[in-house]
Amino acid sequence: MHRKFVGKYLFKKEKFLFLFLFIIFFYPSNFYSQIKTNLDVFYSLTDSLVDRINSEIPSNEKKILLTLNLGQNYSLFSNNIKDRFIKNGKEILVQPSDGLSIPYVDIVIVGAGVEYGEMFRSGFFGTHYIQRNSTIFGNYLQSFSKSGKQDYEITLLDTVEVEDINTLENQSYPFTKGTVPAEPFMSGLAEPLIAIGTATLVIVLFFTIRSE
């Protein structure tokens, strides 16, 4: 008798699969990888800027005369920019060598900032997420460019958990902070209704299986 009950109600593939998919849908796992802080994202953006400039300099030019105009707000990127040029195989000079024609690079960072997009959930009862839009912009001038001064704007768009924003931002650097929009009204209103509907569905499903 016990075997018949187990076989009838617990081991039918279609019922088990339905319950499994139901649980996965309403309680999705968190598949997001480790997220960089806002400041780390800006370091990555300056790396992209250096890589872009370096690609315009002939590979046989191993020395550059580098000038950075970052202002007080973005002076912390100075060493990171220099280190990126070095990793790209360039020797950085601060003064021109006598009798040598050294390529020069002049980088200006005009601004940087973070904007957050609309909040959303990963599933009906999942974590709140939000889009993070990080941007740096400015201009640069280098001696191998025929276009003269070139403007740039480099942006990274990714997704972060809302509850992590305070730890991702750096209070010492205002440009790493952004305004978080409020949760959409319908999202907060619908959650209790969804919870009631979910409980009803579980009960109906249970009695349907028992009645077969």
N, C-alpha and C positions, 0 to 999 in steps of 0.2 A: 504493500500500500504506500509506504513512504517513497519507494523508488518511482512509482507511478506519478506521485505528486511532484517530485523533483524533476522528472523528465518532462512533465506536462507544462509546468509553470516557469522553470528556471533555465532550461537548456534548449529552447526553441531559438534557432539562429535569428529569425526575423525579429522576434521580440527583443532579444538581447541587443541586436544591432540598432534598433530604434531607440532603446534606452541610452545606449552609448552615444549615439549622435545627439540625442537630446541634451545630455550632460555636457558634451563638448561645446554645443552651440551656446548654452546659457552660461557656462563657466569656462571661457577660453583661457588657455595658458598664456603666460607672458613670454613672448618670443623675442622681445627687444633685447639687444645686446647692451653692453656697458656703454653709457652715454658720456661724451666729453662734456666738461664744464664749458660755459660760454667763453671763458677766457682761452681755454685750450682750442676752441673752434677758431677764434681769431688768430691764434698762432698758426693754425693750419691754413688760414686764408692768406697770411703773409708769406707762408711757404709757397703757395700757389702763385702769388705775385712774383716772387723771386724766380721761380721756375719759368714763368712766362718771359721775364726780362732776360734771363740767362739763355733762353732758346734763340734770342735775337742776336746774341754776341757770338762771333765766330769761335769755334771750338779751339782754335790754335791760340787764342788770346787768353793767357793764363792769369793776367793781372788786370785789376780794375781800380779806378779811382772812385771811391764810393762816398757820396754825400747823402745824408739822411736829414730830411726836414719833417720831423714827426710831431713837433710841438710838445707841450708839457703832458697832454692827455695820453699820447701814444708813444712816449719815449721808451716804455718798457719793451717795445717790439724791436728795439735797436739791435740788441745782441742776437736775437733770433734771426733777424734778417741777415746779419753778417755771417752767422753760423751756417745758414742755408747756402749762401754763396760759396763758402769754403767747402761744403759738402758737394757742391757742384764743380769743384776743382778750380776755384778762383782764389787768387791771392789778393787780399784787400790792402790797398794803399790809402793813406790819409793825405799824403802830399805827393805831387808828381816828382818822379825821379828826373834828375838833370839829363837833358839830351835824349830822353825817351818819350815816345808818343804812347801814352797809356789811355785805353778806353775809359771814359767816365760814365758814371751812372748817378743820376740825381733822383731820389725817390721822395715824394710828398704824400703823406696820409692826411687827407682833409677831414675825414670823418669815419666813424664806425658805430654800429648800433645793432640792437636786437629787437625784432618785432615778433609778437606771438599771434598766431591765427586763431581760428575758431576751435573751441574745446569739443571733444567728442569722447565716447566710451568705446572700449574694446569689448563689444558684446553688451547685452542688456544690464548685467550686473558687474561689468568689468571696470578696470581702472580708468580714470580720466586721463586723456592724453591731449596734447596740444602741438600744433606745428610751430617750429622755431625757425625764424628767418634771420640769419646772421650776415651782415654785409660790411665790407670796408670799401672805401672809394677815395680817389685822389688822382694824382698824375705822376708821370715819370719822364725823364729825358735821358737818353743815352746816345753816345756819339756814333753808333752804327745805325741809328734809325734815320731814314730819309724823311720821315713824317714830322720830325720835331717833337714837341711835347705831345704825349699821348695820355688821354684820360683812361682810367680803369674803374671798374666796379665789379667786385668779386663777391658772390653770394653763395651761401650754403643753406639748403632747406632740409630739415630733418624733423623728427618727432620725439618729444620727451614726455615724461609723466608730469602732470601738474603738481603733484605733491613733492617733486624733486626740485622745482624751480628755485626755491630759496637756497638750496645747496649748490645749484649750478651757477647762480649769479655770484658776483664778487662785490661786496659792499664798498670796497675801496676804489672800484672803477665803475663809475656811473654808466659807461657805454655798454657794460655787460648786463644791464638791467632793462627790462621792458615791462609794458603794461599788460597784465593778464586779463583777458575779457571774461565776463561772467559766464557761468554755465547757462546754456540755452534753456529757456523757461520750460519748453515742452519735454526736455530730457528729464528734469527733476519731477515734473508732474506725472509723466508716464510711468516712472519706476514703480510706485506703489501698485498701479493698475496692472503692470506686467507681473509683479510678484503674485497678485491675486490670481491672475490668469494662469500662471505657471503651476501654482498649487492645485488649481482646478484640473488642469491637464494631467497632472500626476495621478490624482485620485481617479479620474475617468479612465486613464490608461490602466491603472491597477485593477479596477473592477472589470474592465473589458477583458483583460488577460485571465482573471479568475473565473469569468463566466464562460470561457470557451471549454 
